[in-house]
Amino acid sequence: MCLAFPGRVLKVNGDKAVADFDGVEKEVNISLVKRVAIGDFVIVHAGFAIQKMGKEDASEVFKLYKEAEG
């Protein structure tokens, strides 16, 4: 099973970015996604951003994760 989690991009430096994952900041590789900018939401799997997603979709994912935590 694959698990990917959305993060909001805080900094961009070439093929690397720092993303915020619900309060946890991690460096991710953004070389697979075109034109990533600060404020974008990206889906990250195994340290690689694999797709951009909208803010509304990211908010829905965060909501579902919080509900699952109980």
ZIURCOR-V623749 format. One record per residue. N is the residue number from 1. OMEGA is omega in degrees with one decimal (none if undefined). Layout:
# ZIURCOR-V623749
n = <N | N>
omega = <OMEGA | OMEGA>
This chain:
# ZIURCOR-V623749
n = <1 | 2 | 3 | 4 | 5 | 6 | 7 | 8 | 9 | 10 | 11 | 12 | 13 | 14 | 15 | 16 | 17 | 18 | 19 | 20 | 21 | 22 | 23 | 24 | 25 | 26 | 27 | 28 | 29 | 30 | 31 | 32 | 33 | 34 | 35 | 36 | 37 | 38 | 39 | 40 | 41 | 42 | 43 | 44 | 45 | 46 | 47 | 48 | 49 | 50 | 51 | 52 | 53 | 54 | 55 | 56 | 57 | 58 | 59 | 60 | 61 | 62 | 63 | 64 | 65 | 66 | 67 | 68 | 69 | 70>
omega = <177.0 | 177.3 | 177.2 | -175.7 | 179.2 | 175.2 | 178.0 | -176.1 | 179.9 | -178.3 | 175.6 | 177.7 | -178.5 | 179.8 | -179.8 | 175.4 | 170.3 | -179.1 | 178.4 | 178.6 | 178.8 | 176.5 | 178.3 | -179.9 | 179.7 | 172.6 | 179.4 | 176.2 | -178.0 | -175.4 | -178.2 | -176.2 | -178.1 | 171.4 | 174.9 | -178.2 | 176.3 | -179.0 | 177.2 | 170.5 | 178.9 | 174.0 | -174.5 | 175.5 | 177.1 | 176.2 | -179.4 | 169.7 | -176.7 | -179.0 | 170.8 | 173.9 | -179.8 | -179.5 | -179.3 | 178.9 | 178.8 | 178.3 | 178.4 | 177.7 | 178.3 | 179.7 | -179.5 | 177.6 | -179.6 | 176.2 | -178.8 | 178.7 | 175.0 | none>
